[in-house]
């Protein structure tokens, strides 16, 4: 049952539609897919529809931007149902912050000499959860840089003219919100700069799992985080973190989650759904 549980569509900073993601997943004979767009669930209905048509299991997911101990932490939240209640308000705030940050970046770049109409660029970004990749693509489209990598190196990284710091909610608070929604909270790509002590700290605050298998994790990191997850009694997840036709092309199919890890995740989600249904009956 090969699975990819970390995928992004054009509903956040990916370039592919949910339909295209499912088509690519089917071509790699993937059995289970999770759409985990940044701070939005807008792509869920399309993803569910196309997965059903392709006979692929679909897991609702979101990648949430949070902060812990002064560091940006990304949480992969997985759910047993596509009906959200608690998180909807949080997602609206996430998306509002993202749009405000994009506008500030665009204005800073204009003040730095980039010739464009800020309002026009904002309107051209057809996404409720925009981010720096959208601005990077605009810089390429306007002929200001040759490629997305150069856009980040010259304009969008920390210390560059277009850098605007983000403000995120506390990781522990978002873990709690995910739990209240009946979901599992997993630390995304820890190998991209998350210290071990933060992983241990978050595990004590309710973290459910670690993304052990990831496109940026070499075998040594996979071994490291596999050991850490077992030591902390956390589930293991994995995915390609595919953003579509960028950074060398689609990564889907290059990383998959082992069968035993997927089975544990599905069992946990099934148990959570059973608890939610039981609580719902009691409250009614």
TORKOL-4160 file (C-alpha; in steps of 0.2 Angstrom, whole numbers, padded with zeros to 4 digits, m for minus):
284
<pt num="1" X="0000" Y="0000" Z="0000"/>
<pt num="2" X="0012" Y="0014" Z="m0006"/>
<pt num="3" X="0007" Y="0030" Z="0001"/>
<pt num="4" X="0012" Y="0049" Z="m0001"/>
<pt num="5" X="0005" Y="0059" Z="0014"/>
<pt num="6" X="0013" Y="0076" Z="0010"/>
<pt num="7" X="0007" Y="0084" Z="m0006"/>
<pt num="8" X="0003" Y="0102" Z="m0011"/>
<pt num="9" X="m0009" Y="0109" Z="m0024"/>
<pt num="10" X="m0012" Y="0126" Z="m0032"/>
<pt num="11" X="m0024" Y="0129" Z="m0018"/>
<pt num="12" X="m0008" Y="0134" Z="m0008"/>
<pt num="13" X="0010" Y="0135" Z="m0015"/>
<pt num="14" X="0009" Y="0120" Z="m0027"/>
<pt num="15" X="0007" Y="0121" Z="m0046"/>
<pt num="16" X="m0004" Y="0106" Z="m0049"/>
<pt num="17" X="m0022" Y="0104" Z="m0047"/>
<pt num="18" X="m0029" Y="0090" Z="m0036"/>
<pt num="19" X="m0034" Y="0081" Z="m0051"/>
<pt num="20" X="m0017" Y="0081" Z="m0058"/>
<pt num="21" X="m0010" Y="0075" Z="m0041"/>
<pt num="22" X="m0021" Y="0060" Z="m0041"/>
<pt num="23" X="m0017" Y="0056" Z="m0059"/>
<pt num="24" X="0001" Y="0057" Z="m0056"/>
<pt num="25" X="m0001" Y="0047" Z="m0040"/>
<pt num="26" X="m0011" Y="0033" Z="m0050"/>
<pt num="27" X="0003" Y="0033" Z="m0062"/>
<pt num="28" X="0015" Y="0028" Z="m0048"/>
<pt num="29" X="0003" Y="0015" Z="m0042"/>
<pt num="30" X="0001" Y="0024" Z="m0025"/>
<pt num="31" X="m0013" Y="0017" Z="m0014"/>
<pt num="32" X="m0016" Y="0032" Z="m0002"/>
<pt num="33" X="m0014" Y="0051" Z="m0004"/>
<pt num="34" X="m0015" Y="0065" Z="0008"/>
<pt num="35" X="m0017" Y="0083" Z="0002"/>
<pt num="36" X="m0008" Y="0094" Z="0014"/>
<pt num="37" X="m0009" Y="0112" Z="0007"/>
<pt num="38" X="m0002" Y="0126" Z="0018"/>
<pt num="39" X="m0015" Y="0133" Z="0030"/>
<pt num="40" X="m0031" Y="0128" Z="0019"/>
<pt num="41" X="m0043" Y="0114" Z="0016"/>
<pt num="42" X="m0050" Y="0122" Z="0000"/>
<pt num="43" X="m0043" Y="0108" Z="m0011"/>
<pt num="44" X="m0051" Y="0094" Z="m0001"/>
<pt num="45" X="m0068" Y="0092" Z="m0011"/>
<pt num="46" X="m0058" Y="0090" Z="m0028"/>
<pt num="47" X="m0045" Y="0079" Z="m0020"/>
<pt num="48" X="m0059" Y="0067" Z="m0013"/>
<pt num="49" X="m0069" Y="0067" Z="m0029"/>
<pt num="50" X="m0054" Y="0062" Z="m0040"/>
<pt num="51" X="m0047" Y="0049" Z="m0027"/>
<pt num="52" X="m0064" Y="0041" Z="m0027"/>
<pt num="53" X="m0064" Y="0040" Z="m0046"/>
<pt num="54" X="m0047" Y="0033" Z="m0046"/>
<pt num="55" X="m0050" Y="0020" Z="m0032"/>
<pt num="56" X="m0036" Y="0029" Z="m0021"/>
<pt num="57" X="m0038" Y="0031" Z="m0002"/>
<pt num="58" X="m0038" Y="0049" Z="0003"/>
<pt num="59" X="m0034" Y="0056" Z="0019"/>
<pt num="60" X="m0039" Y="0075" Z="0023"/>
<pt num="61" X="m0023" Y="0084" Z="0028"/>
<pt num="62" X="m0016" Y="0102" Z="0031"/>
<pt num="63" X="0001" Y="0109" Z="0034"/>
<pt num="64" X="0000" Y="0122" Z="0048"/>
<pt num="65" X="0012" Y="0135" Z="0051"/>
<pt num="66" X="0016" Y="0137" Z="0069"/>
<pt num="67" X="0030" Y="0143" Z="0081"/>
<pt num="68" X="0039" Y="0135" Z="0096"/>
<pt num="69" X="0053" Y="0142" Z="0106"/>
<pt num="70" X="0056" Y="0156" Z="0093"/>
<pt num="71" X="0057" Y="0144" Z="0078"/>
<pt num="72" X="0045" Y="0141" Z="0064"/>
<pt num="73" X="0037" Y="0123" Z="0065"/>
<pt num="74" X="0026" Y="0115" Z="0052"/>
<pt num="75" X="0013" Y="0103" Z="0058"/>
<pt num="76" X="0005" Y="0090" Z="0047"/>
<pt num="77" X="m0012" Y="0088" Z="0053"/>
<pt num="78" X="m0022" Y="0072" Z="0047"/>
<pt num="79" X="m0041" Y="0070" Z="0050"/>
<pt num="80" X="m0053" Y="0055" Z="0049"/>
<pt num="81" X="m0066" Y="0067" Z="0042"/>
<pt num="82" X="m0067" Y="0081" Z="0030"/>
<pt num="83" X="m0079" Y="0090" Z="0041"/>
<pt num="84" X="m0070" Y="0104" Z="0051"/>
<pt num="85" X="m0077" Y="0114" Z="0065"/>
<pt num="86" X="m0064" Y="0120" Z="0077"/>
<pt num="87" X="m0050" Y="0124" Z="0065"/>
<pt num="88" X="m0060" Y="0134" Z="0052"/>
<pt num="89" X="m0058" Y="0150" Z="0062"/>
<pt num="90" X="m0039" Y="0147" Z="0064"/>
<pt num="91" X="m0038" Y="0144" Z="0045"/>
<pt num="92" X="m0046" Y="0160" Z="0041"/>
<pt num="93" X="m0034" Y="0169" Z="0052"/>
<pt num="94" X="m0019" Y="0160" Z="0044"/>
<pt num="95" X="m0025" Y="0165" Z="0027"/>
<pt num="96" X="m0028" Y="0183" Z="0032"/>
<pt num="97" X="m0010" Y="0184" Z="0039"/>
<pt num="98" X="m0003" Y="0176" Z="0023"/>
<pt num="99" X="m0012" Y="0189" Z="0011"/>
<pt num="100" X="m0006" Y="0203" Z="0022"/>
<pt num="101" X="0012" Y="0197" Z="0022"/>
<pt num="102" X="0012" Y="0195" Z="0003"/>
<pt num="103" X="0005" Y="0213" Z="0001"/>
<pt num="104" X="0019" Y="0219" Z="0012"/>
<pt num="105" X="0032" Y="0210" Z="0002"/>
<pt num="106" X="0026" Y="0216" Z="m0014"/>
<pt num="107" X="0026" Y="0234" Z="m0008"/>
<pt num="108" X="0044" Y="0232" Z="m0001"/>
<pt num="109" X="0050" Y="0226" Z="m0018"/>
<pt num="110" X="0041" Y="0240" Z="m0027"/>
<pt num="111" X="0050" Y="0252" Z="m0015"/>
<pt num="112" X="0066" Y="0243" Z="m0019"/>
<pt num="113" X="0064" Y="0247" Z="m0037"/>
<pt num="114" X="0054" Y="0232" Z="m0044"/>
<pt num="115" X="0042" Y="0239" Z="m0057"/>
<pt num="116" X="0025" Y="0232" Z="m0054"/>
<pt num="117" X="0007" Y="0236" Z="m0049"/>
<pt num="118" X="0005" Y="0229" Z="m0032"/>
<pt num="119" X="m0014" Y="0227" Z="m0033"/>
<pt num="120" X="m0013" Y="0219" Z="m0050"/>
<pt num="121" X="0000" Y="0206" Z="m0044"/>
<pt num="122" X="m0011" Y="0203" Z="m0028"/>
<pt num="123" X="m0026" Y="0200" Z="m0040"/>
<pt num="124" X="m0016" Y="0188" Z="m0051"/>
<pt num="125" X="m0013" Y="0176" Z="m0036"/>
<pt num="126" X="m0028" Y="0165" Z="m0037"/>
<pt num="127" X="m0026" Y="0157" Z="m0020"/>
<pt num="128" X="m0033" Y="0160" Z="m0003"/>
<pt num="129" X="m0017" Y="0154" Z="0006"/>
<pt num="130" X="m0003" Y="0163" Z="m0004"/>
<pt num="131" X="0015" Y="0163" Z="0000"/>
<pt num="132" X="0033" Y="0168" Z="m0006"/>
<pt num="133" X="0033" Y="0155" Z="m0020"/>
<pt num="134" X="0019" Y="0165" Z="m0028"/>
<pt num="135" X="0029" Y="0181" Z="m0027"/>
<pt num="136" X="0044" Y="0171" Z="m0034"/>
<pt num="137" X="0034" Y="0166" Z="m0049"/>
<pt num="138" X="0028" Y="0183" Z="m0052"/>
<pt num="139" X="0046" Y="0189" Z="m0052"/>
<pt num="140" X="0050" Y="0177" Z="m0065"/>
<pt num="141" X="0034" Y="0181" Z="m0075"/>
<pt num="142" X="0039" Y="0200" Z="m0075"/>
<pt num="143" X="0056" Y="0196" Z="m0081"/>
<pt num="144" X="0065" Y="0202" Z="m0066"/>
<pt num="145" X="0074" Y="0186" Z="m0062"/>
<pt num="146" X="0077" Y="0170" Z="m0073"/>
<pt num="147" X="0071" Y="0157" Z="m0061"/>
<pt num="148" X="0062" Y="0154" Z="m0044"/>
<pt num="149" X="0078" Y="0150" Z="m0035"/>
<pt num="150" X="0086" Y="0166" Z="m0040"/>
<pt num="151" X="0070" Y="0176" Z="m0034"/>
<pt num="152" X="0073" Y="0169" Z="m0017"/>
<pt num="153" X="0091" Y="0171" Z="m0016"/>
<pt num="154" X="0090" Y="0189" Z="m0022"/>
<pt num="155" X="0074" Y="0196" Z="m0015"/>
<pt num="156" X="0064" Y="0184" Z="m0004"/>
<pt num="157" X="0076" Y="0176" Z="0009"/>
<pt num="158" X="0079" Y="0183" Z="0026"/>
<pt num="159" X="0090" Y="0198" Z="0025"/>
<pt num="160" X="0085" Y="0202" Z="0007"/>
<pt num="161" X="0074" Y="0217" Z="0001"/>
<pt num="162" X="0058" Y="0207" Z="0001"/>
<pt num="163" X="0059" Y="0199" Z="0018"/>
<pt num="164" X="0045" Y="0201" Z="0029"/>
<pt num="165" X="0044" Y="0191" Z="0046"/>
<pt num="166" X="0029" Y="0180" Z="0049"/>
<pt num="167" X="0019" Y="0179" Z="0065"/>
<pt num="168" X="0012" Y="0161" Z="0069"/>
<pt num="169" X="0002" Y="0154" Z="0083"/>
<pt num="170" X="0010" Y="0143" Z="0096"/>
<pt num="171" X="0013" Y="0125" Z="0091"/>
<pt num="172" X="0006" Y="0118" Z="0107"/>
<pt num="173" X="m0010" Y="0128" Z="0104"/>
<pt num="174" X="m0012" Y="0121" Z="0087"/>
<pt num="175" X="m0008" Y="0103" Z="0092"/>
<pt num="176" X="m0023" Y="0105" Z="0104"/>
<pt num="177" X="m0034" Y="0112" Z="0091"/>
<pt num="178" X="m0030" Y="0098" Z="0079"/>
<pt num="179" X="m0034" Y="0086" Z="0094"/>
<pt num="180" X="m0051" Y="0095" Z="0097"/>
<pt num="181" X="m0055" Y="0092" Z="0079"/>
<pt num="182" X="m0051" Y="0074" Z="0080"/>
<pt num="183" X="m0035" Y="0074" Z="0071"/>
<pt num="184" X="m0017" Y="0069" Z="0073"/>
<pt num="185" X="m0003" Y="0082" Z="0073"/>
<pt num="186" X="0014" Y="0077" Z="0065"/>
<pt num="187" X="0030" Y="0086" Z="0065"/>
<pt num="188" X="0034" Y="0090" Z="0046"/>
<pt num="189" X="0052" Y="0087" Z="0039"/>
<pt num="190" X="0062" Y="0089" Z="0055"/>
<pt num="191" X="0078" Y="0087" Z="0046"/>
<pt num="192" X="0076" Y="0104" Z="0039"/>
<pt num="193" X="0082" Y="0112" Z="0055"/>
<pt num="194" X="0072" Y="0106" Z="0070"/>
<pt num="195" X="0083" Y="0103" Z="0084"/>
<pt num="196" X="0081" Y="0086" Z="0093"/>
<pt num="197" X="0077" Y="0095" Z="0110"/>
<pt num="198" X="0062" Y="0104" Z="0102"/>
<pt num="199" X="0055" Y="0087" Z="0095"/>
<pt num="200" X="0057" Y="0080" Z="0113"/>
<pt num="201" X="0048" Y="0095" Z="0120"/>
<pt num="202" X="0034" Y="0095" Z="0108"/>
<pt num="203" X="0031" Y="0076" Z="0111"/>
<pt num="204" X="0028" Y="0081" Z="0129"/>
<pt num="205" X="0015" Y="0093" Z="0123"/>
<pt num="206" X="0004" Y="0081" Z="0113"/>
<pt num="207" X="0013" Y="0079" Z="0097"/>
<pt num="208" X="0007" Y="0063" Z="0089"/>
<pt num="209" X="0020" Y="0059" Z="0076"/>
<pt num="210" X="0036" Y="0063" Z="0066"/>
<pt num="211" X="0038" Y="0064" Z="0047"/>
<pt num="212" X="0052" Y="0051" Z="0046"/>
<pt num="213" X="0052" Y="0049" Z="0027"/>
<pt num="214" X="0054" Y="0065" Z="0017"/>
<pt num="215" X="0062" Y="0070" Z="0001"/>
<pt num="216" X="0075" Y="0080" Z="0010"/>
<pt num="217" X="0079" Y="0066" Z="0023"/>
<pt num="218" X="0094" Y="0055" Z="0018"/>
<pt num="219" X="0095" Y="0037" Z="0024"/>
<pt num="220" X="0105" Y="0043" Z="0040"/>
<pt num="221" X="0091" Y="0055" Z="0044"/>
<pt num="222" X="0077" Y="0042" Z="0041"/>
<pt num="223" X="0086" Y="0031" Z="0053"/>
<pt num="224" X="0088" Y="0045" Z="0066"/>
<pt num="225" X="0070" Y="0050" Z="0066"/>
<pt num="226" X="0064" Y="0032" Z="0065"/>
<pt num="227" X="0074" Y="0029" Z="0081"/>
<pt num="228" X="0068" Y="0045" Z="0089"/>
<pt num="229" X="0049" Y="0042" Z="0085"/>
<pt num="230" X="0051" Y="0024" Z="0093"/>
<pt num="231" X="0059" Y="0031" Z="0108"/>
<pt num="232" X="0046" Y="0045" Z="0110"/>
<pt num="233" X="0032" Y="0033" Z="0106"/>
<pt num="234" X="0027" Y="0043" Z="0091"/>
<pt num="235" X="0019" Y="0037" Z="0074"/>
<pt num="236" X="0029" Y="0038" Z="0058"/>
<pt num="237" X="0023" Y="0047" Z="0043"/>
<pt num="238" X="0031" Y="0051" Z="0026"/>
<pt num="239" X="0028" Y="0060" Z="0009"/>
<pt num="240" X="0037" Y="0068" Z="m0005"/>
<pt num="241" X="0032" Y="0086" Z="m0001"/>
<pt num="242" X="0028" Y="0088" Z="m0019"/>
<pt num="243" X="0024" Y="0106" Z="m0025"/>
<pt num="244" X="0022" Y="0101" Z="m0043"/>
<pt num="245" X="0032" Y="0108" Z="m0057"/>
<pt num="246" X="0046" Y="0117" Z="m0047"/>
<pt num="247" X="0063" Y="0112" Z="m0040"/>
<pt num="248" X="0067" Y="0099" Z="m0052"/>
<pt num="249" X="0049" Y="0093" Z="m0056"/>
<pt num="250" X="0036" Y="0083" Z="m0047"/>
<pt num="251" X="0042" Y="0073" Z="m0033"/>
<pt num="252" X="0027" Y="0062" Z="m0031"/>
<pt num="253" X="0032" Y="0044" Z="m0031"/>
<pt num="254" X="0049" Y="0047" Z="m0025"/>
<pt num="255" X="0045" Y="0045" Z="m0007"/>
<pt num="256" X="0032" Y="0033" Z="0000"/>
<pt num="257" X="0027" Y="0027" Z="0018"/>
<pt num="258" X="0030" Y="0009" Z="0022"/>
<pt num="259" X="0015" Y="m0002" Z="0024"/>
<pt num="260" X="0016" Y="m0005" Z="0043"/>
<pt num="261" X="0018" Y="0014" Z="0047"/>
<pt num="262" X="0002" Y="0018" Z="0036"/>
<pt num="263" X="m0007" Y="0004" Z="0045"/>
<pt num="264" X="m0004" Y="0012" Z="0062"/>
<pt num="265" X="m0009" Y="0029" Z="0056"/>
<pt num="266" X="m0025" Y="0023" Z="0048"/>
<pt num="267" X="m0029" Y="0013" Z="0064"/>
<pt num="268" X="m0026" Y="0029" Z="0075"/>
<pt num="269" X="m0037" Y="0039" Z="0063"/>
<pt num="270" X="m0051" Y="0026" Z="0064"/>
<pt num="271" X="m0050" Y="0025" Z="0083"/>
<pt num="272" X="m0052" Y="0044" Z="0084"/>
<pt num="273" X="m0067" Y="0044" Z="0072"/>
<pt num="274" X="m0075" Y="0030" Z="0083"/>
<pt num="275" X="m0072" Y="0041" Z="0098"/>
<pt num="276" X="m0079" Y="0056" Z="0090"/>
<pt num="277" X="m0095" Y="0047" Z="0084"/>
<pt num="278" X="m0097" Y="0040" Z="0102"/>
<pt num="279" X="m0096" Y="0057" Z="0109"/>
<pt num="280" X="m0108" Y="0064" Z="0096"/>
<pt num="281" X="m0121" Y="0051" Z="0101"/>
<pt num="282" X="m0119" Y="0055" Z="0120"/>
<pt num="283" X="m0120" Y="0074" Z="0117"/>
<pt num="284" X="m0136" Y="0071" Z="0107"/>
